[in-house]
Amino acid sequence: MAERLLEVNQRGLWQSVNQKMLEKFKAIALEAEGIIENLEF
């Protein structure tokens, strides 16, 4: 979900984004990516 919101912002579709919220979304996306990369199947 965080990645989708970041994409919406990059496309200029989210006009009133709060910068602190945007930074939190970036951190969440990076954390999720790290978790997924460390999963073993």
N, C-alpha and C positions, 0 to 999 in steps of 0.2 A: 504494500500500500504506500509506504514512504517513497519508494522509487517512482510510482505513478504520479504522486504529488510533485516530486522534483521534476519529472518530465513536463507536467502541466506548466510549472513555473518557467522552465527553459523555453517552452513554446510561446510564452507571453500571454497565456490564457488565464493566469491567476494574478489579477491586478493588485489586490490588497494584501499580498503576502507579508507577514511579519518576519523580519530577518532572523530573529532569535528562533522562531518556529522553524524556519527554513534550515538553520544550522542543526537543530535537533533532528529534523528529518534526514539530513545528510548523515549524521552520526548513527541513527537507527539503521539506515540502509547499509552503511559500512559494517556495522556490527552483525547484521543479518547475513551479509555476504561472507563474513569471516566464519560464522557458525556453519553455514551451508558448506563452505570449503573444507571444514574440519570433520564433517560427517563421514562415517564409514558405513558402507553398505555391505 
